[in-house]
Amino acid sequence: MLTIHAAPLVLPVGAAAVVDGAVAVDGDRIAAFGPYEEVAAAHPAARIRRWPGLLTPGLRQDRARELLTRCYHPDPREADELGELPLWGEEFERLAATMDTTRRVGSVRRGLQRMLRHGTTHMAGPFGADDQALRTAVARSGLVVRIAPSPVPVGEGMPDLDPFAAGGDLARTAHGPLTVGGRADLAVFDVPDEAALYGDGPRPCVATVLAGRLVHRAR
């Protein structure tokens, strides 16, 4: 079914921003993008999803391997004991010493889900060929793995689930520009403009679309 994702501002990357814009998605592909009125007129039978804020291409997480293999993502049932944030460093090493495969894979799956909640649709790889459980979880998530140098210097210390925490702008943090015929990987943030995506302020991701599927929607 063809779906139109509309937002007050669409930032295609590599092209001018579109006020009151929209992206039409047909299956897992982008069918069109531009002003909402034009996109809607060209696809009158499409389902309409209206979002607040701004719509961008999906983001790329350059520290995915660390987030999945050097962090523990607590189960909600462990929140009272471990909290809700990823555990890193000594805390992770203490848990990893006694962690069985089932618990580790559960952490990886939760890490992948939490990436989606931050607008991530692509991850920097590779992932070890000798770690089949990790590779299987990544493959099932639908996230795209890319093996290419990051345009943003990869930091040290604890990795952040938020791709913008690395300090790159949208052009360097998005997986690529929106393109007609390209895979429909999108993110929507409830902020007023591009500048609000940067810095220390909140940038809530309200929706993530992965290959045309709505895989995250903030409640």
ZAKEVO-812374 format. One record per residue: residue number from 0; residue in three letters; x, y, z of N, C-alpha, C, O in turn. Coordinates in steps of 0.02 Angstrom, whole numbers. Layout:
ZAKEVO-812374
ATOM    n  res    n_c1    n_c2    n_c3   ca_c1   ca_c2   ca_c3    c_c1    c_c2    c_c3    o_c1    o_c2    o_c3
ATOM  NUM  Ala       X       Y       Z       X       Y       Z       X       Y       Z       X       Y       Z
...
END
This chain:
ZAKEVO-812374
ATOM    n  res    n_c1    n_c2    n_c3   ca_c1   ca_c2   ca_c3    c_c1    c_c2    c_c3    o_c1    o_c2    o_c3
ATOM    0  Met      42     -60       0       0       0       0      44      63       0      92      67      37
ATOM    1  Leu      27     110     -41      65     172     -45      47     217      13     -11     227      29
ATOM    2  Thr      99     244      46      90     287     105     127     352      94     182     354      67
ATOM    3  Ile      95     407     114     126     472     112     142     492     184      98     495     227
ATOM    4  His     206     507     197     228     533     261     237     608     254     279     631     216
ATOM    5  Ala     196     647     290     196     719     283     222     751     348     209     726     402
ATOM    6  Ala     258     806     341     284     842     399     290     916     382     295     934     323
ATOM    7  Pro     290     959     433     298    1031     420     362    1048     383     366    1099     348
ATOM    8  Leu     415    1006     392     477    1019     357     509     953     337     516     908     379
ATOM    9  Val     527     947     273     563     888     248     633     911     228     642     958     190
ATOM   10  Leu     684     876     256     754     891     240     783     833     200     804     783     229
ATOM   11  Pro     784     838     133     804     782      92     879     766      95     899     709      80
ATOM   12  Val     921     815     114     994     811     111    1016     814      37     996     772      -3
ATOM   13  Gly    1057     862      22    1080     870     -47    1031     907     -91    1043     916    -151
ATOM   14  Ala     976     930     -63     925     968     -99     893    1017     -49     902    1010      11
ATOM   15  Ala     857    1065     -76     827    1116     -33     774    1086      14     739    1039      -4
ATOM   16  Ala     770    1114      74     718    1094     121     650    1109      91     641    1156      52
ATOM   17  Val     601    1068     110     533    1075      84     486    1090     142     475    1048     185
ATOM   18  Val     460    1151     144     411    1169     194     344    1137     177     324    1135     119
ATOM   19  Asp     310    1111     228     248    1073     217     260    1019     164     226    1016     113
ATOM   20  Gly     309     977     178     331     927     130     303     858     143     267     847     192
ATOM   21  Ala     320     812      99     295     744     105     341     697      66     375     717      19
ATOM   22  Val     340     634      88     375     581      53     325     525      40     294     500      87
ATOM   23  Ala     317     506     -23     273     450     -41     314     387     -43     367     384     -74
ATOM   24  Val     290     335      -9     325     271      -4     282     217     -35     224     208     -15
ATOM   25  Asp     310     180     -82     275     125    -114     315      61    -100     369      51    -129
ATOM   26  Gly     288      18     -57     326     -40     -36     386     -19       4     380      14      56
ATOM   27  Asp     446     -38     -18     507     -19      18     545      37     -17     603      49      -2
ATOM   28  Arg     512      71     -65     545     122    -106     512     190     -99     452     195     -85
ATOM   29  Ile     552     242    -110     525     310    -112     497     322    -182     533     317    -231
ATOM   30  Ala     433     338    -185     401     350    -249     405     423    -270     406     439    -329
ATOM   31  Ala     407     468    -220     409     540    -235     421     577    -170     407     551    -116
ATOM   32  Phe     448     638    -176     448     683    -118     446     754    -145     466     768    -201
ATOM   33  Gly     421     800    -103     413     869    -122     359     901     -81     342     876     -28
ATOM   34  Pro     329     956    -104     275     989     -68     216     940     -59     200     902    -104
ATOM   35  Tyr     186     942      -1     132     895      14      77     898     -37      54     845     -60
ATOM   36  Glu      54     957     -56      -2     963    -102      13     928    -168     -31     896    -197
ATOM   37  Glu      74     934    -192      92     903    -256      97     827    -249      72     790    -292
ATOM   38  Val     128     803    -195     135     731    -185      67     699    -175      53     646    -203
ATOM   39  Ala      23     731    -135     -43     703    -122     -86     703    -185    -123     655    -197
ATOM   40  Ala     -80     755    -226    -119     758    -288     -98     703    -336    -139     677    -373
ATOM   41  Ala     -34     686    -336      -9     635    -381     -24     564    -357     -20     517    -396
ATOM   42  His     -42     558    -293     -56     492    -264    -119     496    -222    -116     490    -161
ATOM   43  Pro    -177     506    -254    -239     519    -217    -263     460    -175    -302     470    -128
ATOM   44  Ala    -242     399    -191    -266     341    -153    -221     323     -95    -234     274     -60
ATOM   45  Ala    -168     361     -84    -119     343     -33    -146     355      38    -186     400      49
ATOM   46  Arg    -123     314      84    -136     325     154     -91     383     177     -33     388     155
ATOM   47  Ile    -116     426     220     -79     485     243     -59     475     316    -101     461     358
ATOM   48  Arg       6     484     329      30     488     398      59     558     408     105     577     373
ATOM   49  Arg      31     594     455      55     662     469      97     661     533      76     634     584
ATOM   50  Trp     156     692     528     203     693     584     218     764     604     214     810     563
ATOM   51  Pro     234     775     668     257     841     688     330     851     671     366     803     655
ATOM   52  Gly     353     913     672     425     925     666     452     917     596     424     944     548
ATOM   53  Leu     506     880     591     539     875     526     556     802     509     567     761     553
ATOM   54  Leu     556     788     444     569     721     418     636     723     381     649     768     343
ATOM   55  Thr     677     672     394     744     668     364     756     597     338     716     552     351
ATOM   56  Pro     810     588     301     831     519     288     849     485     354     866     519     403
ATOM   57  Gly     846     419     356     868     383     415     941     397     430     979     416     385
ATOM   58  Leu     960     387     492    1028     404     515    1074     343     514    1052     286     511
ATOM   59  Arg    1139     358     518    1190     306     520    1223     305     589    1244     358     614
ATOM   60  Gln    1229     246     619    1261     239     684    1332     212     673    1340     154     654
ATOM   61  Asp    1382     254     685    1451     234     671    1482     191     726    1534     160     715
ATOM   62  Arg    1451     190     785    1480     152     841    1435      92     858    1430      72     916
ATOM   63  Ala    1404      65     807    1357      10     819    1390     -51     849    1362     -82     895
ATOM   64  Arg    1449     -67     825    1482    -128     852    1495    -121     927    1484    -169     964
ATOM   65  Glu    1518     -63     948    1529     -53    1020    1464     -55    1058    1460     -84    1112
ATOM   66  Leu    1413     -24    1031    1348     -24    1065    1319     -94    1073    1284    -108    1122
ATOM   67  Leu    1334    -138    1025    1306    -205    1027    1350    -256    1062    1325    -306    1088
ATOM   68  Thr    1415    -245    1062    1460    -296    1089    1498    -273    1152    1524    -315    1189
ATOM   69  Arg    1500    -207    1164    1536    -183    1223    1491    -146    1272    1514    -114    1319
ATOM   70  Cys    1426    -150    1260    1376    -121    1306    1323    -175    1322    1310    -219    1282
ATOM   71  Tyr    1294    -169    1381    1237    -211    1398    1176    -168    1402    1175    -117    1436
ATOM   72  His    1124    -188    1366    1060    -152    1365    1011    -187    1411     985    -240    1393
ATOM   73  Pro     998    -159    1470     957    -195    1519     887    -210    1494     856    -170    1458
ATOM   74  Asp     862    -267    1514     793    -285    1504     751    -239    1549     773    -224    1605
ATOM   75  Pro     691    -217    1527     650    -176    1572     638    -207    1640     629    -172    1690
ATOM   76  Arg     638    -273    1643     629    -307    1707     689    -301    1753     686    -316    1812
ATOM   77  Glu     745    -278    1725     806    -268    1764     816    -195    1784     867    -178    1813
ATOM   78  Ala     767    -153    1769     777     -81    1779     790     -63    1852     831     -19    1865
ATOM   79  Asp     756     -95    1898     767     -78    1969     838     -92    1990     866     -56    2032
ATOM   80  Glu     868    -144    1962     936    -164    1981     989    -129    1939    1040    -107    1965
ATOM   81  Leu     977    -124    1873    1029    -101    1827    1015     -33    1795    1058      -5    1762
ATOM   82  Gly     955      -7    1804     936      55    1771     912      42    1700     902     -16    1681
ATOM   83  Glu     904      95    1661     877      89    1594     929     105    1539     917      90    1481
ATOM   84  Leu     985     135    1558    1035     155    1509    1085     100    1495    1095      56    1538
ATOM   85  Pro    1117     101    1437    1168      50    1422    1224      51    1474    1244     104    1497
ATOM   86  Leu    1248      -8    1491    1303     -15    1538    1367     -25    1498    1369     -63    1449
ATOM   87  Trp    1420       9    1519    1482      13    1480    1541       6    1528    1533      16    1588
ATOM   88  Gly    1598      -9    1502    1658     -10    1543    1658     -64    1596    1642    -122    1582
ATOM   89  Glu    1675     -46    1656    1681     -95    1711    1614    -129    1725    1612    -189    1740
ATOM   90  Glu    1560     -91    1721    1494    -121    1734    1479    -175    1683    1455    -229    1700
ATOM   91  Phe    1495    -161    1619    1484    -211    1568    1529    -271    1578    1506    -328    1574
ATOM   92  Glu    1593    -260    1593    1640    -316    1601    1618    -361    1658    1625    -422    1654
ATOM   93  Arg    1592    -332    1711    1569    -373    1768    1511    -418    1748    1509    -476    1767
ATOM   94  Leu    1465    -391    1709    1409    -431    1685    1431    -483    1634    1409    -540    1635
ATOM   95  Ala    1475    -462    1588    1496    -505    1533    1532    -567    1558    1531    -619    1525
ATOM   96  Ala    1563    -563    1617    1601    -619    1643    1557    -680    1657    1581    -737    1655
ATOM   97  Thr    1493    -668    1670    1447    -723    1686    1388    -726    1638    1340    -763    1651
ATOM   98  Met    1390    -688    1583    1333    -684    1538    1331    -744    1491    1380    -760    1458
ATOM   99  Asp    1273    -777    1488    1266    -832    1440    1242    -805    1373    1227    -746    1366
ATOM  100  Thr    1240    -850    1323    1223    -828    1255    1153    -798    1251    1142    -749    1217
ATOM  101  Thr    1105    -828    1287    1036    -803    1285    1032    -731    1309     998    -690    1279
ATOM  102  Arg    1066    -717    1364    1063    -649    1392    1099    -600    1346    1077    -544    1337
ATOM  103  Arg    1155    -621    1317    1192    -577    1272    1152    -560    1210    1150    -503    1188
ATOM  104  Val    1119    -611    1181    1079    -599    1121    1020    -554    1137    1001    -512    1097
ATOM  105  Gly     991    -562    1197     937    -518    1217     960    -446    1221     924    -400    1201
ATOM  106  Ser    1020    -435    1247    1048    -368    1250    1057    -339    1180    1041    -281    1168
ATOM  107  Val    1083    -380    1134    1094    -357    1065    1027    -337    1033    1023    -284    1001
ATOM  108  Arg     977    -377    1042     911    -361    1013     883    -296    1041     855    -255    1004
ATOM  109  Arg     890    -287    1106     866    -225    1136     906    -166    1112     879    -111    1101
ATOM  110  Gly     972    -175    1103    1013    -122    1076     991    -101    1006     989     -42     990
ATOM  111  Leu     976    -149     965     952    -135     897     886     -97     899     876     -49     861
ATOM  112  Gln     840    -118     942     776     -84     948     786     -12     972     752      34     948
ATOM  113  Arg     832      -2    1017     845      66    1043     878     110     991     868     170     991
ATOM  114  Met     917      80     946     944     119     890     887     144     846     887     202     825
ATOM  115  Leu     839     101     832     782     121     791     744     179     823     718     222     787
ATOM  116  Arg     741     181     889     706     236     923     743     301     919     716     353     938
ATOM  117  His     804     300     894     843     362     884     848     379     810     889     421     791
ATOM  118  Gly     808     347     767     809     364     696     861     328     656     871     344     597
ATOM  119  Thr     897     280     686     950     244     650     920     192     602     876     153     621
ATOM  120  Thr     944     194     541     924     143     491     984     107     461     977      55     429
ATOM  121  His    1043     136     471    1105     108     444    1158     105     500    1159     147     545
ATOM  122  Met    1202      55     495    1255      47     545    1321      36     510    1324       6     456
ATOM  123  Ala    1374      60     541    1441      47     515    1462     -23     536    1454     -43     594
ATOM  124  Gly    1488     -61     488    1513    -129     501    1588    -130     491    1620     -78     487
ATOM  125  Pro    1617    -190     486    1582    -255     484    1571    -283     554    1598    -258     603
ATOM  126  Phe    1532    -337     557    1523    -375     618    1557    -442     608    1554    -472     554
ATOM  127  Gly    1589    -466     661    1632    -524     656    1600    -585     625    1545    -605     645
ATOM  128  Ala    1634    -615     577    1608    -675     545    1604    -733     594    1567    -781     583
ATOM  129  Asp    1642    -729     649    1642    -784     697    1588    -777     750    1581    -820     793
ATOM  130  Asp    1549    -723     747    1496    -711     796    1428    -719     761    1397    -669     743
ATOM  131  Gln    1407    -780     753    1346    -794     715    1284    -766     749    1239    -741     715
ATOM  132  Ala    1281    -768     816    1223    -743     851    1214    -668     839    1158    -644     828
ATOM  133  Leu    1269    -631     840    1267    -559     826    1245    -547     755    1202    -505     743
ATOM  134  Arg    1275    -581     707    1259    -571     637    1186    -587     623    1154    -553     583
ATOM  135  Thr    1160    -639     655    1090    -658     644    1043    -604     671     995    -585     638
ATOM  136  Ala    1057    -579     731    1015    -527     761    1015    -464     718     963    -433     708
ATOM  137  Val    1074    -445     692    1079    -386     649    1040    -397     585    1004    -353     563
ATOM  138  Ala    1047    -456     554    1012    -470     491     936    -468     501     900    -442     459
ATOM  139  Arg     912    -495     557     840    -496     570     812    -427     585     752    -415     575
ATOM  140  Ser     854    -382     608     830    -315     625     809    -275     564     767    -230     569
ATOM  141  Gly     838    -290     505     824    -252     445     868    -192     436     867    -160     383
ATOM  142  Leu     908    -174     488     954    -119     482    1009    -135     430    1031    -192     424
ATOM  143  Val    1028     -85     393    1078     -93     340    1148     -86     370    1161     -39     407
ATOM  144  Val    1192    -132     354    1262    -129     376    1304    -103     318    1303    -131     263
ATOM  145  Arg    1341     -50     331    1385     -21     279    1457     -24     303    1472      -8     360
ATOM  146  Ile    1501     -44     259    1572     -46     274    1605      10     234    1623       2     176
ATOM  147  Ala    1614      67     268    1642     126     235    1667     173     290    1640     173     345
ATOM  148  Pro    1719     213     275    1744     261     325    1689     310     345    1649     332     303
ATOM  149  Ser    1688     327     409    1639     376     433    1660     446     413    1719     462     417
ATOM  150  Pro    1613     488     390    1630     558     376    1638     599     440    1660     657     437
ATOM  151  Val    1620     570     497    1627     603     561    1680     566     602    1677     505     606
ATOM  152  Pro    1728     601     632    1777     566     674    1742     524     728    1700     550     765
ATOM  153  Val    1761     461     733    1730     417     782    1762     430     850    1823     426     857
ATOM  154  Gly    1721     446     899    1746     465     965    1767     406    1007    1761     348     987
ATOM  155  Glu    1794     423    1065    1813     373    1113    1766     377    1173    1722     420    1176
ATOM  156  Gly    1776     331    1220    1732     330    1278    1667     296    1262    1660     262    1211
ATOM  157  Met    1619     306    1307    1555     271    1300    1518     292    1237    1509     352    1226
ATOM  158  Pro    1498     245    1195    1459     263    1134    1389     285    1153    1363     266    1205
ATOM  159  Asp    1359     325    1111    1293     352    1123    1244     324    1071    1262     319    1012
ATOM  160  Leu    1185     307    1093    1134     283    1046    1112     336     997    1087     320     943
ATOM  161  Asp    1120     398    1015    1100     454     972    1155     468     921    1209     490     941
ATOM  162  Pro    1144     456     857    1197     468     807    1222     540     805    1279     552     788
ATOM  163  Phe    1179     588     823    1201     658     821    1250     674     877    1283     726     875
ATOM  164  Ala    1256     630     927    1302     643     982    1374     645     959    1417     672     993
ATOM  165  Ala    1388     616     900    1456     617     873    1477     686     849    1536     699     837
ATOM  166  Gly    1428     731     842    1444     800     823    1436     816     750    1449     873     730
ATOM  167  Gly    1414     769     709    1405     783     638    1339     818     624    1291     812     662
ATOM  168  Asp    1337     854     569    1274     884     548    1232     831     512    1254     774     505
ATOM  169  Leu    1173     851     489    1129     802     457    1160     772     395    1153     712     383
ATOM  170  Ala    1194     812     355    1224     787     293    1275     732     307    1284     687     266
ATOM  171  Arg    1309     736     364    1361     686     380    1334     630     424    1367     579     433
ATOM  172  Thr    1274     638     451    1246     588     496    1192     547     463    1181     489     482
ATOM  173  Ala    1159     574     413    1109     536     375    1143     481     335    1202     487     318
ATOM  174  His    1106     428     321    1136     373     281    1149     395     209    1190     364     175
ATOM  175  Gly    1114     447     187    1120     472     119    1060     515     104    1016     522     147
ATOM  176  Pro    1055     544      45     998     587      29     936     546      12     939     487      -6
ATOM  177  Leu     878     579      18     817     549      -8     821     548     -84     838     598    -115
ATOM  178  Thr     805     491    -113     807     486    -186     746     446    -210     728     395    -180
ATOM  179  Val     715     470    -262     659     433    -292     684     366    -318     733     364    -357
ATOM  180  Gly     653     313    -298     675     246    -317     722     215    -265     735     155    -268
ATOM  181  Gly     746     256    -219     790     231    -167     750     198    -111     689     205    -107
ATOM  182  Arg     786     162     -68     753     128     -12     723     179      35     754     230      50
ATOM  183  Ala     664     164      59     627     211     102     648     201     175     616     166     213
ATOM  184  Asp     704     234     193     729     235     261     725     307     286     760     351     261
ATOM  185  Leu     680     320     334     664     387     355     666     394     431     659     344     467
ATOM  186  Ala     674     455     454     669     470     525     630     535     533     634     580     490
ATOM  187  Val     592     540     587     553     600     601     568     624     671     566     585     719
ATOM  188  Phe     584     688     678     602     717     742     555     774     759     539     816     717
ATOM  189  Asp     532     775     821     485     827     842     524     888     866     525     905     925
ATOM  190  Val     555     921     817     592     983     829     572    1033     774     548    1012     722
ATOM  191  Pro     582    1098     786     557    1147     738     599    1157     676     573    1177     624
ATOM  192  Asp     665    1144     680     709    1158     623     772    1117     629     783    1082     679
ATOM  193  Glu     815    1120     578     876    1079     577     922    1096     635     954    1052     663
ATOM  194  Ala     927    1160     653     972    1180     707     956    1145     772    1000    1132     812
ATOM  195  Ala     892    1128     782     871    1095     844     893    1022     848     887     991     900
ATOM  196  Leu     919     996     792     946     927     793    1014     923     827    1037     869     844
ATOM  197  Tyr    1046     980     835    1115     981     859    1120    1008     930    1072    1038     955
ATOM  198  Gly    1177     998     961    1187    1023    1028    1159     976    1081    1147     917    1069
ATOM  199  Asp    1149    1004    1141    1129     964    1198    1054     962    1211    1031     928    1257
ATOM  200  Gly    1016     997    1170     944     998    1182     910     933    1161     940     892    1126
ATOM  201  Pro     848     923    1182     812     862    1164     795     861    1089     780     913    1060
ATOM  202  Arg     799     803    1059     780     794     988     742     728     983     767     680     954
ATOM  203  Pro     682     727    1010     645     663    1012     628     637     943     600     672     901
ATOM  204  Cys     646     574     931     628     540     869     559     511     878     548     468     921
ATOM  205  Val     512     534     838     443     511     846     425     455     798     374     422     807
ATOM  206  Ala     467     443     747     452     388     701     515     370     663     557     412     646
ATOM  207  Thr     522     305     649     575     279     606     543     232     555     505     187     573
ATOM  208  Val     559     242     493     534     200     438     593     163     409     643     193     389
ATOM  209  Leu     589      97     407     643      54     384     618      13     325     575     -30     332
ATOM  210  Ala     646      27     266     625      -7     205     549      -4     197     516     -53     179
ATOM  211  Gly     521      55     211     450      67     202     406      46     261     347      61     262
ATOM  212  Arg     435      12     310     396     -11     368     405      37     426     461      58     441
ATOM  213  Leu     350      54     459     352      95     518     374      51     577     334      13     604
ATOM  214  Val     438      57     596     465      12     646     471      45     715     483      11     765
ATOM  215  His     463     110     717     461     146     781     412     202     775     412     240     727
ATOM  216  Arg     370     207     826     324     263     831     317     282     905     296     241     946
ATOM  217  Ala     335     343     921     332     365     991     259     369    1013     216     392     975
ATOM  218  Arg     247     347    1073     178     349    1099     164     416    1133     109     427    1157
END
